[in-house]
Amino acid sequence: MSVEEKRSIKKSIMNRYTGYDILSELLDDDEISDIMINGKDDIFYEKYGLIHRYEKSFSDIVKLENIIQKFASWHNRIVNESDPIADVRFADGSRVNIVLPPIAINGPVVTIRKFPKHDYTLDRLIDIGTVTCEAADYLKKLVHARYNIFIFGGTGSGKTTFLNALSSFIPTSERVITIEDSAELKIQGISNLVRLETRNAGFDGSNEVSMRELIRSSLRMRPDRIIVGEVRGNEVMDMLQAMSTGMDGSISTGHANSVKGLISRLETLVLMSGDITEAVARRQIGNAIDILIHLGRMSDGSRKVLGIYEITYENNDFFINSLFEYTYTEDGLGELLRTGNKLVKNEKFLRYGEGETHKEQTGV
């Protein structure tokens, strides 16, 4: 046997007994962003935005089940047939979702969203073509002027990465509170930072701490801004109320594939949160959110900012003011271009002392 073959066998044995068996190779590859396990035989991974099938598989179902129990044990979670769904987190912030039979028909399903080893700054996102210099500079001014920003897009479009990068524009003197289902945000340069994470109910259904409770509690912690990792339930109402009653400069993310789709989804979530009318729900959204940033995943696996919009609400209707749009040319190429439209809501620039300074650059 060659030296290389011996090393390969040695590494395989070590991974099997002290690591994560065949998953170790995927977990150690910093360029892989997602790992998808559909039973013991079908394993896929995403690298550079494209999905590939892994050539290896587990020798038997027991090895996969043992790794699943190892994942669950990190958070003292029990996952079995009677409680077949669990969400846990690696020490570096990577997320693990587990679904077991009988819910998963073809065997255990494990989805791992790996946390990037290196922080993505706006400069880095500019370099890889996610956003243009002009748009990044515009967003920097909006963050400084404390506009409430909502980042949206489909699954895997880079919302959390973009939020992390955008946070670098928050003044370092501010007190920031982050609220997440599973802590994965990496807010940069803020020393006065409080990180809060929800807690699932125990075996008896008690001791749950919801996103909604954390948002309410955060308002008593003297924040300058709150950042909500992702909203998907009735916590939307509390987030909107916080944004519209003093928490200027707050940022959040959510799933949607278009501006209209996002507004419709937010309306539905607000209506589900309590006994309110549709008109009140729409007014809450319009009064709270100032700027929408649409992210998308392209056919080549890259992530792009597809649009930056201002949202206003007047006469019981929403008005979307397009500030930047991703525009395609005749040769099929696209570019994020400024539309030339001016911001309608300019009072925050005036309130925070930047109205005259940035009038020409921002169109205010």
C-alpha angles and dihedrals in degrees: 000000000000122000090250092053091050091051091049093052092046092051091048091053092047092050092049096054105027105021137033101295112232092354092068092080092053094044092051094051106095092196093063112091103179136026119197120192116189102181124314097302106042115066125162134179138191119230125173088352096304128105120233133182115243113234093217130073137184114274090224140359093252092068091054092046091051091053090048091054089048090054092048093048092064090074096031088251125153117213120183141127093294093047102026102165126071139161120204136165135226119233089255092055099262113146127232123195118191127193119177134192136302085041091043102055100196098045137286115338119206123180119189121192103195120217112234115249092217126052117245110226123191088254089057091047089051090051093053093045101250093126136004126246091245094052093045091052090049091051091049089059092048092052092049090049089053099241114169107246131198118193116201141172144121128299111298094011093127102257096146093044091051092047090052090051093046090053089068087077093060110107110257092229094067129098110235128189121197122201122193144161089224116012110244105130117114105198109196129222098358114124095178093063128144118192119200127186131188122245125218121230118270126243091283094048094255136115095042116155111197132203088248092057092048093051091051092047093047091062088065092054096075097247124181089201137003123211117200111198097212134341120212106146145034091310085085090083093055091046092052092047090051091050093049098044105055109308095109114173096035121149133202141163138219145167121268138123099216141017092255090047091052094049091048091050093048090049091052093049092048092049090050091053097068150334099298135128127252091248091056091047092053092046091052091053094045094048095046108042121060107169133032122199116196118205125188140184114232129215091259091056096255122131121230139182101242098184148350115211140179115221123207132172124214135153093005094304139095122242119200115206109197111217100168128014132188102235128192122218128214092266090058096254121129137210136181105244133183113245097209093238116139126230112263096199101060098151095098092058088051094044095051095045100254101099098103097031095058101027096109095041098046101034091238 
